[in-house]
Amino acid sequence: MLKLDRSSTSDWQGIGAELPSDIIWVDLLDPTDDETQFVERVLDIRVPTLKQPL
């Protein structure tokens, strides 16, 4: 599950290439592959997983 806090919408798929400026927290709890890829793309980070630790 992907949860975005302090956003006027919870539809992360409609966000596009950048997170809205009112996002202060991104919470990934048992994320889908699509959710993980989205966070990695918009934040330009690699999200570690149990399969691929840092």
Rosetta silent file (secondary structure, phi, psi, omega in degrees, C-alpha in Angstrom):
SEQUENCE: MLKLDRSSTSDWQGIGAELPSDIIWVDLLDPTDDETQFVERVLDIRVPTLKQPL
SCORE:     score description
SCORE:     0.000 S_00000001
   1 L     0.000  135.927  175.820    0.000    0.000    0.000 S_00000001
   2 E  -108.810  123.459  179.743    1.253    3.480   -0.870 S_00000001
   3 E  -121.913  128.410  177.180    0.048    6.266    1.383 S_00000001
   4 E  -111.251  119.606 -178.535    0.725    9.951    0.698 S_00000001
   5 E   -92.833  143.587  177.973    0.129   12.244    3.645 S_00000001
   6 L    67.861   34.302  174.935   -1.097   15.852    3.403 S_00000001
   7 L  -112.290  150.123  178.765   -2.179   15.639   -0.185 S_00000001
   8 L   -74.588   -8.143  179.109   -5.536   16.722   -1.479 S_00000001
   9 L  -139.938  150.650  173.953   -5.741   13.406   -3.312 S_00000001
  10 L  -105.180    6.675  179.766   -4.781    9.832   -2.610 S_00000001
  11 L   -83.732   84.658 -177.088   -4.689    8.964   -6.325 S_00000001
  12 H   -66.197  -24.242 -178.048   -0.945    8.551   -6.723 S_00000001
  13 H   -71.540  -20.863  179.466   -1.380    7.274  -10.280 S_00000001
  14 H   -92.864    3.508 -174.591   -2.678   10.670  -11.416 S_00000001
  15 L   -73.088  -42.120 -179.539    0.247   12.631   -9.979 S_00000001
  16 L    97.773 -140.967 -171.627    2.603   12.448  -12.940 S_00000001
  17 L   -86.995  -17.805 -177.488    6.327   13.129  -12.849 S_00000001
  18 L  -133.821  148.176  174.879    6.585   15.114   -9.605 S_00000001
  19 L   -74.499  144.163  174.115    5.054   14.896   -6.160 S_00000001
  20 L   -60.873  151.181 -176.181    2.831   17.809   -5.180 S_00000001
  21 L   -66.633  -16.977 -179.571    4.564   20.265   -2.844 S_00000001
  22 L   -86.174    2.028  176.367    2.117   19.488   -0.022 S_00000001
  23 L   -78.275  123.932  178.154    3.377   15.893    0.342 S_00000001
  24 L  -115.186   -9.095 -177.547    5.380   15.596    3.548 S_00000001
  25 E  -153.537  135.268  173.940    5.503   11.823    3.963 S_00000001
  26 E  -118.768  120.909 -176.087    5.502    8.810    1.673 S_00000001
  27 E  -115.472  118.429  177.389    4.647    5.558    3.430 S_00000001
  28 E  -109.633  109.652  177.161    5.218    2.230    1.699 S_00000001
  29 L  -120.880  109.060 -176.452    3.691   -0.694    3.580 S_00000001
  30 L    52.730   56.353 -175.469    3.746   -3.901    1.544 S_00000001
  31 L   -71.964  153.757  171.362    3.853   -1.891   -1.717 S_00000001
  32 L   -76.488  166.778  176.430    3.036   -3.261   -5.118 S_00000001
  33 H   -60.472  -39.607  178.752    5.756   -3.205   -7.773 S_00000001
  34 H   -62.456  -41.503  179.734    3.972   -0.259   -9.449 S_00000001
  35 H   -65.762  -43.409  178.320    3.943    1.725   -6.195 S_00000001
  36 H   -62.413  -45.304  179.748    7.630    1.070   -5.560 S_00000001
  37 H   -63.035  -38.117  177.971    8.556    2.037   -9.122 S_00000001
  38 H   -61.429  -49.824 -179.026    6.511    5.240   -8.831 S_00000001
  39 H   -62.677  -42.590  178.562    8.279    6.311   -5.615 S_00000001
  40 H   -61.538  -39.613 -178.270   11.685    5.464   -7.054 S_00000001
  41 H   -69.842  -50.661 -173.609   10.929    7.498  -10.184 S_00000001
  42 H   -75.778  -25.612  179.064    9.502   10.648   -8.600 S_00000001
  43 H  -100.748   -5.371 -178.972   12.000   10.768   -5.711 S_00000001
  44 L    53.588   50.977  178.088   14.975    9.510   -7.732 S_00000001
  45 L  -133.910  167.583  170.829   15.850    6.932   -5.066 S_00000001
  46 L  -107.972  124.654  179.988   16.126    3.166   -4.821 S_00000001
  47 L   -89.735  118.827  179.142   13.698    1.623   -2.356 S_00000001
  48 L   -70.029  149.979  176.932   15.290   -1.373   -0.611 S_00000001
  49 L  -128.177  170.677  175.246   13.254   -4.549   -0.370 S_00000001
  50 L   -64.716  -29.437  178.633   13.632   -7.782    1.544 S_00000001
  51 L   -76.640  -33.686 -177.155   14.680   -9.356   -1.755 S_00000001
  52 L  -130.533   77.373  178.445   17.183   -6.561   -2.553 S_00000001
  53 L   -66.840  162.101  177.691   18.536   -4.960    0.636 S_00000001
  54 L   -57.433    0.000    0.000   20.745   -1.893    0.397 S_00000001
